[in-house]
Amino acid sequence: MSVSKSDLIIQLKQIYPNILKKDLLKVFDIFIEEIMMALKNDERVELRGWCIFYQKTQKSRSSRNPKTGESIYTPEKKNINFKMSKELFKIINEK
């Protein structure tokens, strides 16, 4: 089962009934936007007790199309990596 943005907003609304739904949406959007801007600026995002997001650059390389065997140039690109905290790891792996 996956959790969507609307599911998270509904859960937050149940926890904080005095806050308007549109305000919760705005806060959530600002939170996500700040994470995206930090990653775009090559900054590391650390949410203590939960995870770390960081950007890694994959070097350009020569690769091969498996179907045709043709050599293809793959340009440099950036990836976002996620590293969970020890606390989250313990929670996920509890039985």
C-alpha positions as protocol buffer text, in pm:
chain_id: "A"
residue {
  index: 1
  type: MET
  ca { x: 0 y: 0 z: 0 }
}
residue {
  index: 2
  type: SER
  ca { x: 133 y: 341 z: -89 }
}
residue {
  index: 3
  type: VAL
  ca { x: 62 y: 669 z: 86 }
}
residue {
  index: 4
  type: SER
  ca { x: -32 y: 970 z: -122 }
}
residue {
  index: 5
  type: LYS
  ca { x: -8 y: 1339 z: -45 }
}
residue {
  index: 6
  type: SER
  ca { x: -384 y: 1358 z: 12 }
}
residue {
  index: 7
  type: ASP
  ca { x: -365 y: 1066 z: 258 }
}
residue {
  index: 8
  type: LEU
  ca { x: -96 y: 1247 z: 456 }
}
residue {
  index: 9
  type: ILE
  ca { x: -302 y: 1567 z: 462 }
}
residue {
  index: 10
  type: ILE
  ca { x: -608 y: 1374 z: 586 }
}
residue {
  index: 11
  type: GLN
  ca { x: -401 y: 1218 z: 867 }
}
residue {
  index: 12
  type: LEU
  ca { x: -258 y: 1556 z: 963 }
}
residue {
  index: 13
  type: LYS
  ca { x: -609 y: 1705 z: 964 }
}
residue {
  index: 14
  type: GLN
  ca { x: -721 y: 1432 z: 1206 }
}
residue {
  index: 15
  type: ILE
  ca { x: -425 y: 1502 z: 1436 }
}
residue {
  index: 16
  type: TYR
  ca { x: -461 y: 1883 z: 1413 }
}
residue {
  index: 17
  type: PRO
  ca { x: -836 y: 1953 z: 1365 }
}
residue {
  index: 18
  type: ASN
  ca { x: -795 y: 2326 z: 1442 }
}
residue {
  index: 19
  type: ILE
  ca { x: -570 y: 2385 z: 1140 }
}
residue {
  index: 20
  type: LEU
  ca { x: -739 y: 2443 z: 806 }
}
residue {
  index: 21
  type: LYS
  ca { x: -679 y: 2189 z: 529 }
}
residue {
  index: 22
  type: LYS
  ca { x: -553 y: 2457 z: 291 }
}
residue {
  index: 23
  type: ASP
  ca { x: -295 y: 2563 z: 552 }
}
residue {
  index: 24
  type: LEU
  ca { x: -177 y: 2204 z: 594 }
}
residue {
  index: 25
  type: LEU
  ca { x: -143 y: 2175 z: 216 }
}
residue {
  index: 26
  type: LYS
  ca { x: 58 y: 2498 z: 203 }
}
residue {
  index: 27
  type: VAL
  ca { x: 293 y: 2383 z: 481 }
}
residue {
  index: 28
  type: PHE
  ca { x: 342 y: 2046 z: 312 }
}
residue {
  index: 29
  type: ASP
  ca { x: 414 y: 2212 z: -24 }
}
residue {
  index: 30
  type: ILE
  ca { x: 665 y: 2451 z: 135 }
}
residue {
  index: 31
  type: PHE
  ca { x: 837 y: 2158 z: 308 }
}
residue {
  index: 32
  type: ILE
  ca { x: 876 y: 1963 z: -17 }
}
residue {
  index: 33
  type: GLU
  ca { x: 980 y: 2275 z: -211 }
}
residue {
  index: 34
  type: GLU
  ca { x: 1255 y: 2354 z: 42 }
}
residue {
  index: 35
  type: ILE
  ca { x: 1392 y: 1999 z: 14 }
}
residue {
  index: 36
  type: MET
  ca { x: 1393 y: 2026 z: -367 }
}
residue {
  index: 37
  type: MET
  ca { x: 1566 y: 2365 z: -363 }
}
residue {
  index: 38
  type: ALA
  ca { x: 1833 y: 2244 z: -121 }
}
residue {
  index: 39
  type: LEU
  ca { x: 1905 y: 1940 z: -339 }
}
residue {
  index: 40
  type: LYS
  ca { x: 1914 y: 2159 z: -649 }
}
residue {
  index: 41
  type: ASN
  ca { x: 2178 y: 2375 z: -479 }
}
residue {
  index: 42
  type: ASP
  ca { x: 2390 y: 2065 z: -401 }
}
residue {
  index: 43
  type: GLU
  ca { x: 2305 y: 2083 z: -31 }
}
residue {
  index: 44
  type: ARG
  ca { x: 2244 y: 1783 z: 190 }
}
residue {
  index: 45
  type: VAL
  ca { x: 1906 y: 1755 z: 364 }
}
residue {
  index: 46
  type: GLU
  ca { x: 1914 y: 1584 z: 703 }
}
residue {
  index: 47
  type: LEU
  ca { x: 1594 y: 1506 z: 890 }
}
residue {
  index: 48
  type: ARG
  ca { x: 1725 y: 1381 z: 1224 }
}
residue {
  index: 49
  type: GLY
  ca { x: 1586 y: 1048 z: 1333 }
}
residue {
  index: 50
  type: TRP
  ca { x: 1447 y: 978 z: 987 }
}
residue {
  index: 51
  type: CYS
  ca { x: 1673 y: 1017 z: 683 }
}
residue {
  index: 52
  type: ILE
  ca { x: 1930 y: 1204 z: 477 }
}
residue {
  index: 53
  type: PHE
  ca { x: 1879 y: 1314 z: 116 }
}
residue {
  index: 54
  type: TYR
  ca { x: 2188 y: 1398 z: -85 }
}
residue {
  index: 55
  type: GLN
  ca { x: 2285 y: 1446 z: -445 }
}
residue {
  index: 56
  type: LYS
  ca { x: 2542 y: 1235 z: -628 }
}
residue {
  index: 57
  type: THR
  ca { x: 2676 y: 1295 z: -978 }
}
residue {
  index: 58
  type: GLN
  ca { x: 2700 y: 1001 z: -1214 }
}
residue {
  index: 59
  type: LYS
  ca { x: 2990 y: 1049 z: -1454 }
}
residue {
  index: 60
  type: SER
  ca { x: 2942 y: 1049 z: -1828 }
}
residue {
  index: 61
  type: ARG
  ca { x: 3025 y: 718 z: -1990 }
}
residue {
  index: 62
  type: SER
  ca { x: 3008 y: 511 z: -2300 }
}
residue {
  index: 63
  type: SER
  ca { x: 2735 y: 246 z: -2280 }
}
residue {
  index: 64
  type: ARG
  ca { x: 2590 y: -10 z: -2516 }
}
residue {
  index: 65
  type: ASN
  ca { x: 2238 y: -68 z: -2643 }
}
residue {
  index: 66
  type: PRO
  ca { x: 2171 y: -434 z: -2552 }
}
residue {
  index: 67
  type: LYS
  ca { x: 1926 y: -481 z: -2838 }
}
residue {
  index: 68
  type: THR
  ca { x: 2146 y: -356 z: -3124 }
}
residue {
  index: 69
  type: GLY
  ca { x: 2492 y: -363 z: -2968 }
}
residue {
  index: 70
  type: GLU
  ca { x: 2539 y: 1 z: -3075 }
}
residue {
  index: 71
  type: SER
  ca { x: 2769 y: 215 z: -2859 }
}
residue {
  index: 72
  type: ILE
  ca { x: 2591 y: 513 z: -2700 }
}
residue {
  index: 73
  type: TYR
  ca { x: 2729 y: 813 z: -2512 }
}
residue {
  index: 74
  type: THR
  ca { x: 2551 y: 867 z: -2178 }
}
residue {
  index: 75
  type: PRO
  ca { x: 2601 y: 1223 z: -2045 }
}
residue {
  index: 76
  type: GLU
  ca { x: 2671 y: 1314 z: -1683 }
}
residue {
  index: 77
  type: LYS
  ca { x: 2362 y: 1325 z: -1464 }
}
residue {
  index: 78
  type: LYS
  ca { x: 2268 y: 1387 z: -1103 }
}
residue {
  index: 79
  type: ASN
  ca { x: 2085 y: 1138 z: -881 }
}
residue {
  index: 80
  type: ILE
  ca { x: 1920 y: 1184 z: -545 }
}
residue {
  index: 81
  type: ASN
  ca { x: 2019 y: 932 z: -282 }
}
residue {
  index: 82
  type: PHE
  ca { x: 1831 y: 846 z: 36 }
}
residue {
  index: 83
  type: LYS
  ca { x: 1991 y: 708 z: 350 }
}
residue {
  index: 84
  type: MET
  ca { x: 1765 y: 609 z: 636 }
}
residue {
  index: 85
  type: SER
  ca { x: 1853 y: 666 z: 999 }
}
residue {
  index: 86
  type: LYS
  ca { x: 1929 y: 383 z: 1239 }
}
residue {
  index: 87
  type: GLU
  ca { x: 1601 y: 453 z: 1420 }
}
residue {
  index: 88
  type: LEU
  ca { x: 1399 y: 418 z: 1099 }
}
residue {
  index: 89
  type: PHE
  ca { x: 1594 y: 105 z: 1008 }
}
residue {
  index: 90
  type: LYS
  ca { x: 1502 y: -52 z: 1344 }
}
residue {
  index: 91
  type: ILE
  ca { x: 1134 y: 42 z: 1305 }
}
residue {
  index: 92
  type: ILE
  ca { x: 1113 y: -102 z: 954 }
}
residue {
  index: 93
  type: ASN
  ca { x: 1288 y: -426 z: 1047 }
}
residue {
  index: 94
  type: GLU
  ca { x: 1096 y: -499 z: 1369 }
}
residue {
  index: 95
  type: LYS
  ca { x: 886 y: -813 z: 1359 }
}
